[in-house]
Amino acid sequence: MRQAAPGRAQRCRVTSAQNHLAGDRPVPDLVTEVPGPKARAHVAYDETWTSPSLPRAYPIVPVRGHGLTVEDIDGNLFLDFAAGIAVTSTGHSHPAVVGAIKEQADALIHFSASDFYLPIYAETCQRIAEITPIAGGRARTYLGNSGAEVVEASMKLARHATKRPYIVAFLGAFHGRTYGAVSLTASKAKYHAGFGPLLPGIFHAPFGRVQDLAWFDDVLFDKLAPATEVAAIIVEPIQGEGGYIVPEDGFLQGLRAICDKHGILLIADEIQTGAGRTGTMWAIDQWGVKPDILLSAKGIASGMPLGAMVARADLLEAWGVGAHGSTYGGNPVACAASLATIDLLEGGLVANAAARGSQATAGLEPLRDRYPGFVRDVRGRGLMLGVEFDTAEHAEEVQWAAFQRGLLVLECGKSSVRMAPALTVSEAEMETALRIFAESVAAIVGEGSDRPILHAAEAAHAMTGMESSG
């Protein structure tokens, strides 16, 4: 083995003795302190070589996963209710997804669909289009590598198809970190800090209340830009990184009406909300609204890098050959994973998300009564649930206390913690997670004035003040 230079942190190797997951062990099952010695060694190695821009939530070093069980480098077993930021929709290493990946990798790993006619690319485009509600009915699909990529594609398409310059996003929105996507993002000023000037022609509207829709006529169209120059309104049906904020009934319907009145395209960013997470295939289904463009990524391929932009066929047919493309987008292996994922979603996982989401809501809502003032809100749909605390510090402390007990959750917004497990979660796994989460909240409520949990989290660099990536 190559020797590291003196003084350098070295990668901590995973031994073959740790090639199993739960077996007869309970989950979670912590066999070392967390983070353990190998995890601490790896964190030192990681911090030597990786970009410090990565907003790590806490020092877990995962090496294996199956279902909702994650094994770290020290052999600890965690119950995963973060799902790689709501990505592993079918759980870690679902055998059907793994089988599809292996079969495709054995046949063909890469052949750019941007320049050639890749069969599985077209099949994936069809399958995603068939499960997506698009205004006007007939849809076509473009595949990219990530959520941010298809956000960028939708901005290009909207401007090209309408010949209009302006796009409206929302305060509290998160659409990604590439230049166009981060220009739309308005969940935290820190995402913009040091990167200006951002993309011009972007406005941000208030989100979520029906009365806020008056902003379009009273402010935007009257004082800032005529409606005839607005290309698109892009909205997360439920805001994700902004705090798992559910809009009032009538809000999304109102946006659709504004778009219809003025010839504006409605873009639904379902990158986090879609692929069954909210208990319906797409969150926007719950309000009976059909967008002109819908964006998907995260859970649509169970962790493989795939983004999809599904749009009215006439919009995609309005731009010519070479107007947009991607060398890797719609990679055959990622497409195979997506097709297997869609089969599983339609085969019962969407329904399970609805059932387990109801169980989770019933288990979380009593925390508001038990700890009034400390737990401010429980909200969400399906398996996209957020618990709002009174302060950002308390949210991060609850996240840390859960990690110390073997439960992986992620904060979001200013002072919320999200629970977004795989759609395969069982009733028993949900019961365990709810118990541990309640214990974690109780521990913070009962914490002494010396704040030992806070200081432990700070010592592990888990109290960064920066939220996770999406």
C-alpha positions as CSV (number, residue, x, y, z in Angstrom):
1,M,0.0,0.0,0.0
2,R,1.2,3.5,-0.9
3,Q,2.5,5.3,2.2
4,A,1.1,8.7,3.0
5,A,3.6,11.6,3.5
6,P,4.6,12.2,7.2
7,G,2.0,14.2,9.0
8,R,-0.8,13.6,6.5
9,A,-4.1,12.1,7.6
10,Q,-4.5,8.7,6.0
11,R,-7.6,7.0,4.7
12,C,-9.1,4.5,7.2
13,R,-9.6,1.2,5.4
14,V,-12.7,-0.9,5.7
15,T,-11.9,-4.5,6.6
16,S,-13.6,-7.5,5.1
17,A,-14.7,-8.6,8.6
18,Q,-17.4,-5.9,8.4
19,N,-19.1,-7.2,5.3
20,H,-22.5,-7.8,6.9
21,L,-25.3,-5.5,8.1
22,A,-27.9,-6.2,10.8
23,G,-28.2,-10.0,10.9
24,D,-29.6,-10.6,14.4
25,R,-28.5,-7.2,15.6
26,P,-31.1,-4.6,16.5
27,V,-31.2,-1.3,14.5
28,P,-29.8,1.0,15.6
29,D,-27.0,-0.7,17.3
30,L,-24.0,1.4,18.4
31,V,-20.9,-0.6,19.3
32,T,-18.5,2.4,19.8
33,E,-18.9,6.0,20.8
34,V,-20.1,8.0,17.8
35,P,-18.2,9.1,16.0
36,G,-15.9,6.1,16.6
37,P,-12.2,6.0,16.2
38,K,-12.1,5.0,12.6
39,A,-14.7,7.6,11.8
40,R,-12.7,10.3,13.5
41,A,-9.6,9.2,11.5
42,H,-11.5,9.3,8.3
43,V,-12.9,12.8,9.0
44,A,-9.3,14.0,9.5
45,Y,-8.4,12.4,6.2
46,D,-11.4,13.9,4.4
47,E,-10.8,17.4,5.7
48,T,-7.3,17.2,4.2
49,W,-8.4,16.6,0.7
50,T,-12.0,17.6,0.1
51,S,-13.5,21.1,-0.5
52,P,-14.4,22.8,2.8
53,S,-17.5,24.1,1.1
54,L,-19.3,20.9,1.7
55,P,-21.8,21.5,4.6
56,R,-21.5,18.2,6.5
57,A,-24.3,17.8,9.0
58,Y,-22.6,15.4,11.4
59,P,-19.6,13.0,11.3
60,I,-21.1,9.7,10.1
61,V,-18.8,7.7,7.8
62,P,-21.1,5.2,6.0
63,V,-19.7,2.2,4.2
64,R,-22.7,0.0,3.7
65,G,-26.4,0.2,3.6
66,H,-29.4,-2.0,3.1
67,G,-33.0,-0.8,3.3
68,L,-33.0,1.8,6.1
69,T,-30.0,0.4,7.8
70,V,-26.6,2.1,7.4
71,E,-23.3,0.6,8.7
72,D,-20.5,3.1,9.5
73,I,-16.8,2.5,9.3
74,D,-16.7,1.4,12.9
75,G,-19.4,-1.2,12.6
76,N,-22.2,0.9,14.1
77,L,-25.7,0.4,12.7
78,F,-27.9,3.5,12.2
79,L,-31.5,3.8,11.3
80,D,-31.6,6.2,8.3
81,F,-34.4,8.7,8.2
82,A,-32.5,11.1,6.0
83,A,-32.2,8.9,2.9
84,G,-29.2,10.8,1.5
85,I,-31.2,14.0,1.6
86,A,-34.4,12.3,0.4
87,V,-32.7,10.5,-2.4
88,T,-32.7,6.7,-1.7
89,S,-36.4,6.3,-2.2
90,T,-36.3,2.5,-2.4
91,G,-33.9,2.2,0.5
92,H,-30.2,1.5,0.3
93,S,-29.2,-1.1,-2.3
94,H,-32.7,-2.4,-3.0
95,P,-32.1,-5.8,-4.7
96,A,-34.3,-4.9,-7.7
97,V,-32.4,-1.7,-8.3
98,V,-29.0,-3.3,-7.7
99,G,-29.9,-6.1,-10.1
100,A,-30.9,-3.6,-12.8
101,I,-27.7,-1.7,-12.4
102,K,-25.6,-4.8,-12.6
103,E,-27.4,-6.1,-15.7
104,Q,-27.0,-2.8,-17.5
105,A,-23.4,-2.3,-16.4
106,D,-22.6,-5.7,-17.8
107,A,-24.2,-4.8,-21.2
108,L,-23.3,-1.1,-21.7
109,I,-22.1,1.5,-19.2
110,H,-22.0,4.6,-21.3
111,F,-22.9,5.8,-24.8
112,S,-23.9,9.4,-25.0
113,A,-27.6,9.8,-25.7
114,S,-27.0,13.5,-26.6
115,D,-25.3,12.4,-29.8
116,F,-26.7,8.9,-30.4
117,Y,-29.9,6.8,-30.1
118,L,-29.6,5.0,-26.8
119,P,-32.6,2.7,-26.4
120,I,-32.8,2.8,-22.6
121,Y,-32.7,6.6,-22.7
122,A,-35.9,6.8,-24.8
123,E,-37.6,4.1,-22.7
124,T,-36.8,6.1,-19.5
125,C,-38.1,9.3,-21.1
126,Q,-41.4,7.6,-21.9
127,R,-41.8,6.0,-18.5
128,I,-41.2,9.2,-16.6
129,A,-43.5,11.2,-19.0
130,E,-46.3,8.6,-18.6
131,I,-46.4,9.1,-14.8
132,T,-46.1,12.9,-14.9
133,P,-49.1,15.3,-15.0
134,I,-48.4,17.9,-17.6
135,A,-50.8,20.6,-18.8
136,G,-52.1,19.8,-22.3
137,G,-51.5,16.1,-21.9
138,R,-48.7,15.3,-24.5
139,A,-45.3,15.4,-22.9
140,R,-41.7,14.8,-23.8
141,T,-38.6,14.4,-21.5
142,Y,-35.1,15.6,-21.3
143,L,-32.6,13.7,-19.0
144,G,-29.7,15.3,-17.1
145,N,-27.5,14.3,-14.2
146,S,-28.9,16.2,-11.3
147,G,-31.6,18.4,-10.0
148,A,-29.7,21.6,-10.5
149,E,-29.0,20.6,-14.1
150,V,-32.6,20.2,-15.0
151,V,-33.5,23.4,-13.2
152,E,-31.0,25.1,-15.5
153,A,-32.5,23.3,-18.5
154,S,-36.0,24.5,-17.5
155,M,-34.8,28.2,-17.3
156,K,-33.3,27.9,-20.8
157,L,-36.4,26.2,-22.2
158,A,-38.8,28.7,-20.7
159,R,-37.0,31.7,-22.0
160,H,-36.5,30.1,-25.4
161,A,-40.1,29.0,-25.8
162,T,-41.7,32.2,-24.7
163,K,-39.2,34.7,-25.9
164,R,-39.6,36.4,-22.6
165,P,-36.7,37.3,-20.2
166,Y,-38.1,37.1,-16.6
167,I,-38.5,34.2,-14.2
168,V,-40.2,34.3,-10.8
169,A,-39.1,32.1,-7.9
170,F,-40.1,32.3,-4.3
171,L,-38.7,33.5,-1.0
172,G,-37.6,30.3,0.9
173,A,-37.0,28.4,-2.3
174,F,-34.0,26.1,-2.9
175,H,-33.3,25.0,-6.5
176,G,-29.6,24.2,-6.4
177,R,-26.2,25.8,-6.3
178,T,-25.2,26.2,-10.0
179,Y,-25.4,29.8,-11.1
180,G,-28.9,29.8,-12.6
181,A,-30.3,27.6,-9.9
182,V,-28.7,29.5,-7.0
183,S,-30.0,32.7,-8.5
184,L,-33.5,31.2,-8.1
185,T,-32.7,30.0,-4.6
186,A,-33.8,32.3,-1.8
187,S,-33.8,30.2,1.3
188,K,-30.6,31.7,2.8
189,A,-28.6,34.8,1.9
190,K,-25.4,32.8,2.6
191,Y,-25.9,30.8,-0.6
192,H,-25.5,34.1,-2.6
193,A,-22.7,35.5,-0.5
194,G,-19.5,36.2,-2.5
195,F,-21.0,35.0,-5.8
196,G,-22.6,38.2,-7.2
197,P,-23.7,39.4,-9.5
198,L,-26.1,36.5,-10.0
199,L,-28.2,35.8,-13.0
200,P,-30.3,38.8,-14.0
201,G,-34.1,38.7,-14.6
202,I,-35.1,36.9,-11.5
203,F,-37.8,38.0,-9.1
204,H,-38.8,36.4,-5.7
205,A,-42.4,36.3,-4.6
206,P,-43.8,35.5,-1.1
207,F,-44.7,31.8,-0.8
208,G,-47.5,29.8,0.5
209,R,-50.5,32.0,1.4
210,V,-53.4,32.6,-0.9
211,Q,-53.3,36.3,0.0
212,D,-49.7,36.5,-1.2
213,L,-50.9,35.9,-4.8
214,A,-51.9,39.6,-4.9
215,W,-48.2,40.4,-5.0
216,F,-48.1,39.4,-8.7
217,D,-50.6,42.1,-9.7
218,D,-49.9,44.7,-7.0
219,V,-46.1,44.5,-7.1
220,L,-44.6,42.5,-10.0
221,F,-46.9,43.4,-12.9
222,D,-47.6,46.9,-11.7
223,K,-44.2,48.1,-10.6
224,L,-41.4,45.7,-11.8
225,A,-42.1,43.9,-15.0
226,P,-45.2,43.6,-17.3
227,A,-46.8,40.1,-17.3
228,T,-46.1,39.8,-21.0
229,E,-42.3,39.7,-20.2
230,V,-42.5,37.0,-17.6
231,A,-41.5,33.6,-19.0
232,A,-42.1,31.3,-16.1
233,I,-42.9,30.9,-12.4
234,I,-40.9,28.1,-10.8
235,V,-42.2,26.6,-7.5
236,E,-41.6,23.8,-5.1
237,P,-45.1,22.4,-4.3
238,I,-43.8,22.0,-0.8
239,Q,-40.6,23.9,0.0
240,G,-37.8,21.6,0.9
241,E,-34.6,23.1,2.3
242,G,-36.6,26.2,3.1
243,G,-38.2,24.3,6.0
244,Y,-40.7,21.7,4.6
245,I,-43.3,24.5,4.2
246,V,-46.7,23.3,2.9
247,P,-48.7,26.0,1.0
248,E,-52.3,26.8,1.8
249,D,-54.9,25.1,-0.3
250,G,-55.6,27.4,-3.3
251,F,-52.1,28.8,-3.5
252,L,-50.9,26.4,-6.3
253,Q,-54.2,26.6,-8.0
254,G,-53.9,30.4,-7.9
255,L,-50.4,30.2,-9.5
256,R,-51.9,28.1,-12.3
257,A,-54.6,30.7,-12.9
258,I,-52.1,33.5,-13.1
259,C,-50.0,31.6,-15.6
260,D,-53.0,30.7,-17.7
261,K,-54.2,34.4,-17.7
262,H,-50.8,35.8,-18.9
263,G,-49.3,33.0,-21.0
264,I,-46.6,32.3,-18.3
265,L,-45.2,28.8,-17.9
266,L,-45.6,27.0,-14.6
267,I,-42.6,25.0,-13.6
268,A,-43.0,22.5,-10.7
269,D,-39.7,21.7,-9.0
270,E,-40.4,18.2,-7.7
271,I,-36.8,17.3,-7.1
272,Q,-37.3,16.6,-3.4
273,T,-41.1,16.3,-3.3
274,G,-41.6,13.9,-6.2
275,A,-41.1,10.2,-6.8
276,G,-43.8,9.3,-4.3
277,R,-42.3,11.0,-1.2
278,T,-45.4,12.9,-0.2
279,G,-47.8,9.9,-0.6
280,T,-48.7,10.6,-4.2
281,M,-46.4,10.2,-7.2
282,W,-45.9,14.0,-7.3
283,A,-46.8,16.5,-4.6
284,I,-48.6,18.8,-7.0
285,D,-51.1,15.9,-7.6
286,Q,-52.5,16.7,-4.1
287,W,-53.8,20.0,-5.4
288,G,-55.0,18.9,-8.8
289,V,-52.6,21.2,-10.6
290,K,-50.8,20.4,-13.8
291,P,-47.6,22.3,-14.6
292,D,-46.2,23.0,-18.0
293,I,-42.8,21.7,-16.9
294,L,-42.0,19.3,-14.1
295,L,-38.5,18.6,-12.7
296,S,-37.4,15.4,-11.0
297,A,-34.2,14.0,-9.6
298,K,-33.2,12.7,-6.1
299,G,-35.6,9.7,-5.6
300,I,-36.4,9.0,-9.3
301,A,-33.3,6.7,-9.6
302,S,-32.8,5.6,-6.0
303,G,-29.4,7.3,-5.7
304,M,-28.0,7.1,-9.2
305,P,-27.3,10.5,-10.8
306,L,-30.4,11.3,-12.9
307,G,-32.4,14.4,-13.4
308,A,-35.5,14.7,-15.6
309,M,-37.3,17.7,-17.1
310,V,-40.7,16.7,-18.4
311,A,-42.4,19.4,-20.4
312,R,-45.3,20.0,-22.8
313,A,-44.3,18.5,-26.1
314,D,-44.8,21.7,-27.9
315,L,-42.3,23.5,-25.7
316,L,-39.5,21.0,-26.2
317,E,-40.3,20.9,-29.9
318,A,-39.8,24.7,-30.0
319,W,-36.1,24.6,-29.6
320,G,-33.9,23.1,-32.2
321,V,-31.2,20.5,-32.5
322,G,-28.2,21.4,-30.3
323,A,-30.1,23.9,-28.2
324,H,-29.4,21.7,-25.1
325,G,-27.8,18.4,-24.3
326,S,-25.5,16.5,-21.9
327,T,-22.6,14.1,-22.4
328,Y,-23.6,12.0,-19.3
329,G,-27.3,12.9,-18.9
330,G,-29.5,9.8,-19.1
331,N,-26.5,7.5,-18.6
332,P,-27.6,3.9,-19.3
333,V,-26.9,2.6,-15.7
334,A,-28.8,5.5,-14.2
335,C,-31.7,4.9,-16.5
336,A,-31.8,1.2,-15.6
337,A,-32.0,2.3,-11.9
338,S,-34.8,4.7,-12.7
339,L,-36.9,2.1,-14.5
340,A,-36.5,-0.3,-11.6
341,T,-37.4,2.5,-9.2
342,I,-40.5,3.5,-11.0
343,D,-41.6,-0.2,-11.0
344,L,-41.2,-0.2,-7.2
345,L,-43.0,3.1,-6.7
346,E,-46.0,2.0,-8.7
347,G,-45.8,-1.4,-7.1
348,G,-46.7,-0.2,-3.6
349,L,-44.1,2.2,-2.3
350,V,-46.2,5.4,-3.0
351,A,-49.0,3.9,-1.0
352,N,-46.6,2.9,1.8
353,A,-45.3,6.5,1.9
354,A,-48.9,7.7,2.6
355,A,-49.5,5.1,5.3
356,R,-46.3,5.5,7.1
357,G,-46.6,9.3,6.8
358,S,-49.9,9.1,8.6
359,Q,-48.2,7.0,11.3
360,A,-45.3,9.5,11.6
361,T,-47.6,12.5,11.8
362,A,-49.7,10.8,14.6
363,G,-46.5,10.1,16.5
364,L,-44.9,13.5,16.1
365,E,-47.9,15.8,16.7
366,P,-48.1,15.0,20.5
367,L,-44.7,16.6,20.9
368,R,-46.2,20.0,20.4
369,D,-48.5,19.5,23.4
370,R,-45.8,17.9,25.5
371,Y,-43.3,20.6,24.9
372,P,-45.3,23.8,24.1
373,G,-43.0,26.7,23.0
374,F,-40.1,24.3,22.3
375,V,-41.8,22.3,19.5
376,R,-43.5,24.9,17.4
377,D,-45.0,22.9,14.5
378,V,-45.2,19.5,12.9
379,R,-45.9,19.7,9.1
380,G,-45.6,18.0,5.8
381,R,-47.2,15.3,3.6
382,G,-46.4,11.6,3.4
383,L,-42.7,10.9,4.2
384,M,-41.7,14.6,3.8
385,L,-42.2,15.8,7.4
386,G,-40.6,18.7,9.3
387,V,-40.6,19.5,13.0
388,E,-40.1,23.2,13.8
389,F,-38.3,24.2,17.0
390,D,-38.1,27.5,18.8
391,T,-34.5,28.1,17.8
392,A,-31.9,27.0,15.2
393,E,-29.6,25.8,18.0
394,H,-32.3,23.6,19.4
395,A,-33.0,22.0,16.0
396,E,-29.3,21.3,15.5
397,E,-29.0,19.9,19.0
398,V,-32.0,17.5,18.4
399,Q,-30.3,16.4,15.2
400,W,-27.1,15.7,17.1
401,A,-28.9,13.9,20.0
402,A,-30.7,11.7,17.4
403,F,-27.3,10.9,15.8
404,Q,-25.9,9.9,19.2
405,R,-28.7,7.5,19.6
406,G,-28.3,6.0,16.1
407,L,-31.1,7.8,14.2
408,L,-30.1,9.9,11.2
409,V,-32.3,13.0,10.5
410,L,-31.5,16.3,8.9
411,E,-32.3,19.9,9.8
412,C,-33.8,22.2,7.2
413,G,-35.0,25.8,7.1
414,K,-34.1,28.1,10.0
415,S,-35.0,25.8,12.9
416,S,-36.6,22.6,11.6
417,V,-35.6,19.0,11.5
418,R,-36.8,16.9,8.6
419,M,-37.7,13.2,8.6
420,A,-37.5,11.8,5.1
421,P,-36.9,8.1,5.2
422,A,-36.9,5.7,2.3
423,L,-40.4,4.8,1.0
424,T,-39.7,1.2,2.0
425,V,-39.9,2.1,5.8
426,S,-41.8,-0.4,7.8
427,E,-44.3,0.2,10.6
428,A,-41.8,-1.1,13.2
429,E,-39.0,1.0,11.8
430,M,-41.2,4.1,12.1
431,E,-42.1,3.2,15.7
432,T,-38.4,3.0,16.5
433,A,-37.6,6.3,14.8
434,L,-40.5,8.1,16.6
435,R,-39.3,6.7,20.0
436,I,-35.7,7.8,19.4
437,F,-36.7,11.2,18.1
438,A,-39.0,11.8,21.1
439,E,-36.1,10.8,23.4
440,S,-33.8,13.2,21.6
441,V,-36.2,16.1,22.0
442,A,-36.7,15.2,25.7
443,A,-32.9,15.2,26.2
444,I,-32.6,18.7,24.8
445,V,-35.5,20.0,26.8
446,G,-34.0,18.6,30.0
447,E,-30.5,19.8,29.2
448,G,-28.8,21.7,32.0
449,S,-27.6,25.3,31.7
450,D,-24.1,24.1,30.9
451,R,-25.5,22.7,27.6
452,P,-23.3,19.5,27.3
453,I,-25.1,18.3,24.2
454,L,-24.5,21.6,22.5
455,H,-20.9,21.5,23.4
456,A,-20.4,17.9,22.3
457,A,-22.0,18.8,18.9
458,E,-19.7,21.9,18.6
459,A,-16.7,19.8,19.4
460,A,-17.6,17.4,16.6
461,H,-18.1,20.4,14.1
462,A,-21.8,19.5,13.8
463,M,-23.0,23.0,14.8
464,T,-21.9,24.9,11.7
465,G,-24.9,27.1,11.2
466,M,-25.1,25.8,7.6
467,E,-27.9,23.5,6.5
468,S,-27.5,20.4,4.4
469,S,-27.2,20.6,0.7
470,G,-30.8,20.3,-0.5
